[in-house]
């Protein structure tokens, strides 16, 4: 016997303001019953001695240390720029003078 009865489905439909025909109620009762049974079978497989799995492969921190390395001076960074003003790249305007 399914844990979901036709009356349960009718009650849920009423709460959700969904009109369902008798055929729809019968079909939905069967479908919801299958879902509840599937969840029950998964619940049976899970036990207290089986740890929960958040990821199937163990993960480790892949970040490198934050170490200051060689940096470019403003002049070196702008050396190959097509155009610059002071210590900034100069680019064409894309907006109307707003």
C-alpha positions as CSV (number, residue, x, y, z in Angstrom):
1,X,0.0,0.0,0.0
2,X,1.3,3.4,-0.9
3,X,1.9,6.0,1.8
4,X,0.0,8.5,-0.4
5,X,-3.7,8.1,-0.6
6,X,-6.1,9.6,-3.2
7,X,-7.5,11.7,-0.3
8,X,-4.0,13.1,0.4
9,X,-3.6,14.1,-3.2
10,X,-7.0,15.7,-3.3
11,X,-6.3,17.6,-0.1
12,X,-2.9,18.9,-1.5
13,X,-4.6,19.9,-4.7
14,X,-7.2,21.9,-2.7
15,X,-4.5,23.6,-0.6
16,X,-2.7,24.5,-3.8
17,X,-5.9,25.7,-5.5
18,X,-5.5,23.2,-8.3
19,X,-8.5,21.6,-9.8
20,X,-7.9,18.0,-10.7
21,X,-10.2,15.5,-12.4
22,X,-10.7,12.0,-11.0
23,X,-8.3,10.6,-13.6
24,X,-5.7,13.2,-12.7
25,X,-6.1,12.4,-9.0
26,X,-5.6,8.7,-9.7
27,X,-2.6,9.3,-11.9
28,X,-1.0,11.7,-9.4
29,X,-1.6,9.3,-6.5
30,X,0.4,6.6,-8.3
31,X,3.2,9.0,-9.3
32,X,3.6,10.4,-5.8
33,X,3.5,6.9,-4.4
34,X,6.4,5.9,-6.6
35,X,8.3,9.0,-5.4
36,X,7.7,8.3,-1.7
37,X,8.7,4.6,-2.1
38,X,11.9,5.6,-3.9
39,X,12.8,8.0,-1.1
40,X,12.1,5.3,1.4
41,X,14.4,2.8,-0.3
42,X,17.2,5.4,-0.3
43,X,16.6,6.1,3.3
44,X,16.9,2.3,4.1
45,X,20.4,2.2,2.4
46,X,21.7,5.2,4.4
47,X,22.6,4.2,8.0
48,X,24.4,5.9,10.9
49,X,27.7,4.0,10.2
50,X,27.9,5.4,6.7
51,X,29.3,8.9,6.7
52,X,27.6,11.5,4.6
53,X,29.4,12.3,1.3
54,X,29.7,15.9,0.2
55,X,32.0,15.1,-2.7
56,X,33.1,11.8,-4.2
57,X,36.7,12.8,-4.6
58,X,38.7,14.2,-1.7
59,X,39.5,17.9,-2.3
60,X,42.5,19.8,-1.1
61,X,43.3,23.5,-1.1
62,X,44.8,24.3,-4.5
63,X,45.7,27.9,-3.8
64,X,49.3,29.0,-3.9
65,X,51.0,31.2,-1.3
66,X,50.5,34.9,-1.9
67,X,54.1,35.9,-2.5
68,X,55.1,39.2,-4.0
69,X,57.1,38.6,-7.2
70,X,58.5,40.7,-9.9
71,X,56.3,43.6,-10.9
72,X,56.4,46.1,-13.7
73,X,56.9,49.8,-13.1
74,X,54.3,52.1,-14.7
75,X,56.8,53.0,-17.4
76,X,57.5,49.4,-18.3
77,X,53.7,48.6,-18.3
78,X,53.0,51.5,-20.7
79,X,56.1,51.0,-22.9
80,X,54.2,49.1,-25.6
81,X,50.8,50.8,-25.1
82,X,49.5,52.5,-28.3
83,X,48.7,55.7,-26.3
84,X,49.1,56.8,-22.7
85,X,48.5,59.8,-20.5
86,X,50.7,60.3,-17.4
87,X,50.8,56.8,-15.9
88,X,47.5,55.5,-17.4
89,X,46.5,53.7,-20.6
90,X,44.6,56.0,-23.0
91,X,41.6,54.4,-24.7
92,X,39.0,55.7,-27.1
93,X,35.8,57.0,-25.6
94,X,32.9,54.6,-26.0
95,X,30.1,56.7,-24.4
96,X,28.6,60.0,-25.6
97,X,30.0,62.9,-23.6
98,X,27.8,62.1,-20.6
